[in-house]
Amino acid sequence: MNHALLANPVMWCILVLAAATYFLLLREILVTRAGLPPVAGGSWSAPATALIAALPLLGLLGTIGGLLQAFHALSTGAGADMGQQLAGGIAAALYTTEWGLLTAIPAWFLHQWLRACRARAARE
């Protein structure tokens, strides 16, 4: 990962939301697989869909920010640095899109698997 991406607040939002989502999702899976009653405060599964959907949307927000950075470099005509600024903006756009999708897709599959496990347990 590029060091400049660590300065990107959208990337931090993606990473923090993904970590929280996976922690809660894995906790739900372990509780369900162990046959234990739901954790105090109710199941987290209901808002999971919204949190998982937020991950690629944050990636899209980072994409827009990166493209704006690239277009700003083009509009100012920053000379020799223009190519570097343009490439940096496009790279930031693509990285945030990538990380939004890389975190959301496996989380969505885990969430669907959890729902299937719960449905199967309810039938038994």
N, C-alpha and C positions, 0 to 999 in steps of 0.2 A: 504494500500500500504506500502511496506517495505521502511524503511528510506534509505537503500542502493540504492534503485532504484532512489531516488531523486538525487543521485550523478551520475547517468548514463546519459551521454549526449544524447544518442539515445532516451531515454525515454522523455527527455525534448523536443527534436525535434518533437517527435510524438505528445506530448501534445500541443505544440505551433502551429504546422501545423493543428492539429485537431481544435483548438480554432479558428484559422483564417478561416479555411474551413467552419466550422459551422456558423460563423458570416456572411461571405459573402453569403453562401447558404441560410440562413434564411432571409437575406436582400433581396435577389432575389425573394424568395417565397413571402414575404410580398409585395413587389412592384408588382409582378405579380397578386397576389390575390386582391390587391386594384385597379387594372386596371390602374395603373400609367404608364407613359412612362418610359423606362429604365433609370437607374441612369446615370448621366454624365460620359462619358468615356466608354460607351457601356456596354453590358451585360457581366457578369462574368461567365456565364454558360459554355462558350466554354472551358476555361482552367480548369473548375471544375473536369472534368474526370481525368485529369492528377494529380491534387492535391489529389483527393480521392484515386487514384491508388498508390500514393506515400506513403500513410499511412501504408498499409501492407508491402510494401517494406522496410520501415524503421523498422517495426517490425522484418522482416527477417534479416536485418542488426544487430539488437540487439540480435537476436537469435544466429547468427554467433559469435558475440562478447562474449556472455555468454558461448557458447560451447567452444570457444578458452580458456576462463578463466578456465573452468572446466578441459579441457585437459592439460592445463599448470599445474594445481594443481596435476594432476595424474603424469605428467612427472617429476615434481620436487620431488615428494614423501615427502611432507611437514610434515610427521609424524601425530601426533594427529590432527593437523589443516587441514590435507588433506581432510577428510570427510566433514568438515565444508566449506572449499573452493570449493570442488566439488559440494556440494548441493547449495551453493550460486551462482555458475556459472550457474548451470542448472535452478535455480529459476529465475535468471536474464534473461536467454534465453526465458523461458516460459512466463514471465511477459511482455516482449517487444512484443512477438508474440501476446499474448492476447490483449494488448492495441492497437496494430496496427490493428487487426481485429475488436475489439470493437468500434473503432472510424471510420473505413472505411465502414463497412456494413450498419449502419444506414445512413451515409452520402450518400452512393450509392442509397439507397431507396429514400431518400429525393430528390436527383438529378433526379431520374427517375420520381418521382411524379411531380416535377417542369416541366420537359419536357412534361409530359402528359397534365398538366394544360395549358401550352403555346400552345401546338398543338390544344387543344380543343378551346382555345380563338381565335386562328388564323382561325379555321373553322367557327366560329360564326360571 
